[in-house]
Amino acid sequence: MNKLEEGLEITIDFDKVGKIADNCRDVIPVAVQDADTKELVLVAYTNELAFKKSIETRSLVLWSTSRNELWEKGKTSGETFDLLEARVNCEQNSLLYIVRPRRGGICHTKNLNNEPRNCYYRKVNFETQELENLDP
């Protein structure tokens, strides 16, 4: 079991933006929304190269800040996405991608039925300050 992805302890990476600033100065955040359910399914990053590749291929292509490379979301897991719309915020420093899963889910993690789930599958229990899995 991967403790970060399946555990109940909160270990939020509050240094993520600082790490990105040190290694990837040319990225902006992208909120990814499922076109059909309207759920926010992912927050990631893009740079100019990934943005242009997404527009050109009409696929969800992002910039991996941990690997410093183009990242076609789902290429490894098979959970890839059509890019239906790209919206820019008023200050042009973040994007909203509206996508449709080609096969089913968004996350590389799977539930007990081996089905892909939304990346936001755990919630914080305010009383215990532990995570609760909404899609075990």
Order of alpha helices (4+ residues) and beta strands (2+ residues): alpha-alpha-beta-beta-alpha-beta-beta-beta-beta-beta-beta
